[in-house]
Amino acid sequence: MNNQVTISKREYRRLLDRAFRFEHLKQLLQEDIFSLPPTRDTKEIIKEFQETGKYTKKFIDSLARGLRRSSYFK
C-alpha cells in the first residue's frame, strides 16, 4: 500500500508557511508576556521608541497618552 500524498508546490509552500507561523506564535506565547516592563520612566520609554526610527509621531503621541493614563506608570 502506498502511503504517499501528492500536493502541488504551491500548496506545499502554503502549508510550510503556516507551520512556520504557528511555530513562531508558539514560541512567543511560551515567553513571559505578562512580566512587568523593566522601567516605569515614561520619558525613557518614549525616547527608546523614538530612537528606533520605526514609529510615526502620531504613534509616539498616542503611546505617550496611553502611558500617562496607565495606573502602572503613576
Distance bins in CASP14 RR format, pairs under 12 A and 6 or more apart:
PFRMAT RR
TARGET T0000
AUTHOR 0000-0000-0000
RMODE 2
METHOD distances of the structure
MODEL  1
5 11 0 0 0 0 0 1 0 0 0 0 0
5 12 0 0 0 0 0 1 0 0 0 0 0
5 15 0 0 0 0 0 1 0 0 0 0 0
6 12 0 0 0 0 1 0 0 0 0 0 0
7 13 0 0 0 0 1 0 0 0 0 0 0
7 14 0 0 0 0 1 0 0 0 0 0 0
7 15 1 0 0 1 0 0 0 0 0 0 0
7 16 0 0 0 0 0 1 0 0 0 0 0
8 14 0 0 0 0 1 0 0 0 0 0 0
8 15 0 0 0 0 0 1 0 0 0 0 0
9 15 0 0 0 0 0 1 0 0 0 0 0
9 16 0 0 0 0 0 1 0 0 0 0 0
10 16 0 0 0 0 0 1 0 0 0 0 0
10 17 0 0 0 0 0 1 0 0 0 0 0
11 17 0 0 0 0 0 1 0 0 0 0 0
11 18 0 0 0 0 0 1 0 0 0 0 0
12 18 0 0 0 0 0 1 0 0 0 0 0
12 19 0 0 0 0 0 1 0 0 0 0 0
13 19 0 0 0 0 0 1 0 0 0 0 0
13 20 0 0 0 0 0 1 0 0 0 0 0
14 20 0 0 0 0 0 1 0 0 0 0 0
14 21 0 0 0 0 0 1 0 0 0 0 0
15 21 0 0 0 0 0 1 0 0 0 0 0
15 22 0 0 0 0 0 1 0 0 0 0 0
16 22 0 0 0 0 0 1 0 0 0 0 0
16 23 0 0 0 0 0 1 0 0 0 0 0
17 23 0 0 0 0 0 1 0 0 0 0 0
17 24 0 0 0 0 0 1 0 0 0 0 0
18 24 0 0 0 0 0 1 0 0 0 0 0
18 25 0 0 0 0 0 1 0 0 0 0 0
19 25 0 0 0 0 0 1 0 0 0 0 0
19 26 0 0 0 0 0 1 0 0 0 0 0
20 26 0 0 0 0 0 1 0 0 0 0 0
20 27 0 0 0 0 0 1 0 0 0 0 0
21 27 0 0 0 0 0 1 0 0 0 0 0
21 28 0 0 0 0 0 1 0 0 0 0 0
22 28 0 0 0 0 0 1 0 0 0 0 0
22 29 0 0 0 0 0 1 0 0 0 0 0
23 29 0 0 0 0 0 1 0 0 0 0 0
23 30 0 0 0 0 0 1 0 0 0 0 0
24 30 0 0 0 0 0 1 0 0 0 0 0
24 31 0 0 0 0 0 1 0 0 0 0 0
25 31 0 0 0 0 0 1 0 0 0 0 0
25 33 0 0 0 0 0 1 0 0 0 0 0
27 33 0 0 0 0 0 1 0 0 0 0 0
36 70 0 0 0 0 0 1 0 0 0 0 0
36 72 1 0 0 1 0 0 0 0 0 0 0
36 73 0 0 0 0 0 1 0 0 0 0 0
37 44 0 0 0 0 0 1 0 0 0 0 0
37 45 1 0 0 1 0 0 0 0 0 0 0
37 48 0 0 0 0 0 1 0 0 0 0 0
37 67 0 0 0 0 1 0 0 0 0 0 0
37 70 0 0 0 0 1 0 0 0 0 0 0
37 72 1 0 0 1 0 0 0 0 0 0 0
37 73 0 0 0 0 1 0 0 0 0 0 0
38 44 0 0 0 0 1 0 0 0 0 0 0
38 45 0 0 0 0 1 0 0 0 0 0 0
38 48 0 0 0 0 0 1 0 0 0 0 0
39 45 1 0 0 1 0 0 0 0 0 0 0
39 46 0 0 0 0 0 1 0 0 0 0 0
39 47 0 0 0 0 0 1 0 0 0 0 0
39 48 0 0 0 0 1 0 0 0 0 0 0
39 67 0 0 0 0 0 1 0 0 0 0 0
39 72 0 0 0 0 0 1 0 0 0 0 0
39 73 0 0 0 0 1 0 0 0 0 0 0
40 67 0 0 0 0 1 0 0 0 0 0 0
40 70 0 0 0 0 1 0 0 0 0 0 0
40 71 0 0 0 0 0 1 0 0 0 0 0
40 72 1 0 0 1 0 0 0 0 0 0 0
40 73 1 0 1 0 0 0 0 0 0 0 0
40 74 0 0 0 0 1 0 0 0 0 0 0
41 47 0 0 0 0 1 0 0 0 0 0 0
41 48 0 0 0 0 1 0 0 0 0 0 0
41 67 0 0 0 0 1 0 0 0 0 0 0
41 72 0 0 0 0 0 1 0 0 0 0 0
41 73 0 0 0 0 1 0 0 0 0 0 0
42 48 0 0 0 0 0 1 0 0 0 0 0
42 49 0 0 0 0 0 1 0 0 0 0 0
42 60 0 0 0 0 0 1 0 0 0 0 0
42 63 0 0 0 0 1 0 0 0 0 0 0
42 64 1 0 0 1 0 0 0 0 0 0 0
42 65 0 0 0 0 0 1 0 0 0 0 0
42 66 0 0 0 0 1 0 0 0 0 0 0
42 67 1 0 1 0 0 0 0 0 0 0 0
42 68 1 0 0 1 0 0 0 0 0 0 0
42 69 0 0 0 0 0 1 0 0 0 0 0
42 70 0 0 0 0 1 0 0 0 0 0 0
42 72 0 0 0 0 0 1 0 0 0 0 0
42 73 1 0 1 0 0 0 0 0 0 0 0
42 74 0 0 0 0 1 0 0 0 0 0 0
43 49 0 0 0 0 0 1 0 0 0 0 0
43 50 0 0 0 0 0 1 0 0 0 0 0
43 60 0 0 0 0 0 1 0 0 0 0 0
43 63 0 0 0 0 0 1 0 0 0 0 0
43 64 0 0 0 0 1 0 0 0 0 0 0
43 67 0 0 0 0 1 0 0 0 0 0 0
43 68 0 0 0 0 0 1 0 0 0 0 0
43 73 0 0 0 0 0 1 0 0 0 0 0
44 50 0 0 0 0 0 1 0 0 0 0 0
44 51 0 0 0 0 0 1 0 0 0 0 0
44 67 0 0 0 0 0 1 0 0 0 0 0
44 73 0 0 0 0 0 1 0 0 0 0 0
45 51 0 0 0 0 0 1 0 0 0 0 0
45 52 0 0 0 0 0 1 0 0 0 0 0
45 55 0 0 0 0 0 1 0 0 0 0 0
45 60 0 0 0 0 0 1 0 0 0 0 0
45 63 1 0 0 1 0 0 0 0 0 0 0
45 64 0 0 0 0 1 0 0 0 0 0 0
45 66 0 0 0 0 0 1 0 0 0 0 0
45 67 1 0 0 1 0 0 0 0 0 0 0
45 68 0 0 0 0 0 1 0 0 0 0 0
45 70 0 0 0 0 0 1 0 0 0 0 0
45 72 0 0 0 0 0 1 0 0 0 0 0
45 73 0 0 0 0 1 0 0 0 0 0 0
46 52 0 0 0 0 0 1 0 0 0 0 0
46 55 0 0 0 0 1 0 0 0 0 0 0
46 57 0 0 0 0 0 1 0 0 0 0 0
46 59 0 0 0 0 0 1 0 0 0 0 0
46 60 1 0 0 1 0 0 0 0 0 0 0
46 61 0 0 0 0 1 0 0 0 0 0 0
46 62 0 0 0 0 0 1 0 0 0 0 0
46 63 1 0 0 1 0 0 0 0 0 0 0
46 64 1 0 1 0 0 0 0 0 0 0 0
46 65 0 0 0 0 0 1 0 0 0 0 0
46 66 0 0 0 0 0 1 0 0 0 0 0
46 67 1 0 0 1 0 0 0 0 0 0 0
46 68 0 0 0 0 0 1 0 0 0 0 0
46 73 0 0 0 0 0 1 0 0 0 0 0
47 53 0 0 0 0 0 1 0 0 0 0 0
47 55 0 0 0 0 0 1 0 0 0 0 0
47 60 0 0 0 0 1 0 0 0 0 0 0
47 63 0 0 0 0 0 1 0 0 0 0 0
47 64 0 0 0 0 0 1 0 0 0 0 0
48 54 0 0 0 0 0 1 0 0 0 0 0
48 55 0 0 0 0 0 1 0 0 0 0 0
48 60 0 0 0 0 0 1 0 0 0 0 0
48 63 0 0 0 0 0 1 0 0 0 0 0
49 55 1 0 1 0 0 0 0 0 0 0 0
49 56 0 0 0 0 0 1 0 0 0 0 0
49 57 0 0 0 0 0 1 0 0 0 0 0
49 59 0 0 0 0 1 0 0 0 0 0 0
49 60 1 0 1 0 0 0 0 0 0 0 0
49 61 0 0 0 0 0 1 0 0 0 0 0
49 62 0 0 0 0 0 1 0 0 0 0 0
49 63 1 0 0 1 0 0 0 0 0 0 0
49 64 0 0 0 0 1 0 0 0 0 0 0
49 67 0 0 0 0 0 1 0 0 0 0 0
50 56 0 0 0 0 0 1 0 0 0 0 0
50 57 0 0 0 0 1 0 0 0 0 0 0
50 59 0 0 0 0 0 1 0 0 0 0 0
50 60 1 0 1 0 0 0 0 0 0 0 0
50 61 0 0 0 0 0 1 0 0 0 0 0
50 63 0 0 0 0 1 0 0 0 0 0 0
50 64 0 0 0 0 0 1 0 0 0 0 0
51 60 0 0 0 0 0 1 0 0 0 0 0
52 59 0 0 0 0 0 1 0 0 0 0 0
52 60 0 0 0 0 0 1 0 0 0 0 0
53 59 0 0 0 0 0 1 0 0 0 0 0
53 60 0 0 0 0 1 0 0 0 0 0 0
54 60 0 0 0 0 0 1 0 0 0 0 0
55 61 0 0 0 0 1 0 0 0 0 0 0
55 62 0 0 0 0 1 0 0 0 0 0 0
55 63 1 0 0 1 0 0 0 0 0 0 0
55 64 0 0 0 0 0 1 0 0 0 0 0
56 62 0 0 0 0 1 0 0 0 0 0 0
56 63 0 0 0 0 0 1 0 0 0 0 0
57 63 0 0 0 0 0 1 0 0 0 0 0
57 64 0 0 0 0 0 1 0 0 0 0 0
58 64 0 0 0 0 0 1 0 0 0 0 0
58 65 0 0 0 0 0 1 0 0 0 0 0
59 65 0 0 0 0 0 1 0 0 0 0 0
59 66 0 0 0 0 0 1 0 0 0 0 0
60 66 0 0 0 0 0 1 0 0 0 0 0
60 67 0 0 0 0 0 1 0 0 0 0 0
61 67 0 0 0 0 0 1 0 0 0 0 0
61 68 0 0 0 0 0 1 0 0 0 0 0
62 68 0 0 0 0 0 1 0 0 0 0 0
62 69 0 0 0 0 0 1 0 0 0 0 0
63 69 0 0 0 0 0 1 0 0 0 0 0
63 70 0 0 0 0 0 1 0 0 0 0 0
63 73 0 0 0 0 0 1 0 0 0 0 0
64 70 0 0 0 0 0 1 0 0 0 0 0
64 73 0 0 0 0 0 1 0 0 0 0 0
65 73 0 0 0 0 0 1 0 0 0 0 0
66 72 0 0 0 0 0 1 0 0 0 0 0
66 73 0 0 0 0 1 0 0 0 0 0 0
66 74 0 0 0 0 0 1 0 0 0 0 0
67 73 1 0 1 0 0 0 0 0 0 0 0
67 74 0 0 0 0 1 0 0 0 0 0 0
68 74 0 0 0 0 1 0 0 0 0 0 0
END
